[in-house]
Amino acid sequence: MTAGRKRRRRRPRGATKYWSGEVTRNSNALDLERDVFKGDSPKAIAQSLKRSANSSRRRKAEPFRSAMSMLVFYINRAGKNLPRSRLRILEIAKDELRDLYHKPRRGT
């Protein structure tokens, strides 16, 4: 190897590029429906998260906290790569999730 060049390790075929994607797909707390965060309806996203949280036997917190944590995790990890329209849908989904669990909305 020449000086100044670093050797890159190759990932096995099909390996995940980002650990956050692996967490979203294989969460130890929730079994999420496929592509749940890609939906266009905030209410459908919230309902799916609620179903997953309520049916999970592996979660460590109450269902609302587990569902909200997964949604916030996805928003934070997607970060700057999320278009504004998608971010808006996911932020509305947070309010919908609060409504489904009869929790007060933020800022009210």
C-alpha positions as CSV (number, residue, x, y, z in Angstrom):
1,M,0.0,0.0,0.0
2,T,1.4,3.4,-0.9
3,A,1.9,6.1,1.7
4,G,-1.1,8.3,2.4
5,R,-3.7,5.8,1.1
6,K,-6.0,4.1,3.5
7,R,-7.5,0.7,2.9
8,R,-11.2,0.5,3.2
9,R,-13.0,-2.4,4.8
10,R,-15.7,-3.8,2.6
11,R,-19.1,-4.5,4.1
12,P,-20.7,-7.9,3.3
13,R,-23.4,-7.7,0.6
14,G,-26.7,-6.6,2.1
15,A,-25.1,-5.1,5.2
16,T,-26.5,-1.8,6.5
17,K,-24.7,1.4,5.9
18,Y,-26.1,3.2,8.9
19,W,-26.7,1.8,12.4
20,S,-29.8,4.0,12.8
21,G,-31.5,2.2,9.8
22,E,-30.7,-1.1,11.5
23,V,-32.3,0.1,14.7
24,T,-35.4,1.2,12.9
25,R,-35.8,-2.1,11.1
26,N,-34.8,-4.4,14.0
27,S,-35.8,-2.5,17.1
28,N,-35.5,-4.5,20.3
29,A,-38.5,-2.7,21.7
30,L,-41.0,-2.5,18.9
31,D,-41.8,-4.6,15.8
32,L,-42.6,-1.8,13.4
33,E,-44.7,-2.3,10.3
34,R,-42.7,-2.0,7.1
35,D,-42.2,1.6,5.8
36,V,-44.3,3.0,8.6
37,F,-42.6,6.4,8.5
38,K,-43.0,6.7,4.7
39,G,-46.8,7.0,4.9
40,D,-48.6,10.2,3.9
41,S,-51.1,10.2,6.7
42,P,-50.0,11.3,10.1
43,K,-52.9,9.6,11.7
44,A,-52.0,6.2,10.0
45,I,-48.4,6.6,11.2
46,A,-49.6,7.2,14.8
47,Q,-52.0,4.3,14.7
48,S,-49.4,2.0,13.4
49,L,-46.9,3.0,16.2
50,K,-49.6,2.6,18.8
51,R,-50.4,-0.9,17.5
52,S,-46.8,-1.8,17.6
53,A,-46.2,-0.4,21.1
54,N,-49.3,-2.0,22.6
55,S,-48.5,-5.4,21.2
56,S,-44.8,-5.4,22.1
57,R,-43.7,-7.7,24.9
58,R,-40.1,-6.5,24.8
59,R,-40.5,-2.8,25.5
60,K,-39.1,-1.4,28.7
61,A,-41.3,1.7,29.1
62,E,-45.0,2.3,28.8
63,P,-46.5,2.0,25.3
64,F,-46.8,5.8,24.7
65,R,-43.2,6.4,25.6
66,S,-41.9,3.6,23.4
67,A,-44.0,4.7,20.4
68,M,-43.0,8.4,20.8
69,S,-39.4,7.5,21.3
70,M,-39.2,5.6,18.0
71,L,-40.9,8.4,16.1
72,V,-38.5,11.0,17.6
73,F,-35.6,8.7,17.0
74,Y,-36.5,8.5,13.3
75,I,-36.9,12.2,13.0
76,N,-33.6,13.0,14.7
77,R,-31.6,10.4,12.8
78,A,-33.0,11.4,9.4
79,G,-32.1,15.0,10.2
80,K,-31.2,17.3,7.4
81,N,-32.1,14.6,4.8
82,L,-35.8,14.9,5.5
83,P,-37.7,17.1,3.2
84,R,-39.9,19.8,4.9
85,S,-43.1,18.1,3.8
86,R,-42.0,14.8,5.3
87,L,-40.9,16.5,8.6
88,R,-44.3,18.2,8.8
89,I,-46.1,14.9,8.4
90,L,-44.0,13.3,11.1
91,E,-44.4,16.3,13.5
92,I,-48.2,16.1,13.0
93,A,-48.0,12.3,13.7
94,K,-46.5,13.2,17.1
95,D,-49.6,15.2,18.0
96,E,-51.8,12.4,16.6
97,L,-50.0,9.9,18.8
98,R,-50.5,12.1,21.9
99,D,-54.2,12.3,21.0
100,L,-54.5,8.5,20.7
101,Y,-53.0,8.1,24.1
102,H,-55.0,11.0,25.6
103,K,-51.8,12.9,26.5
104,P,-51.8,16.8,26.4
105,R,-50.3,18.4,23.3
106,R,-47.1,20.4,23.6
107,G,-47.5,24.2,23.9
108,T,-51.2,24.1,24.8
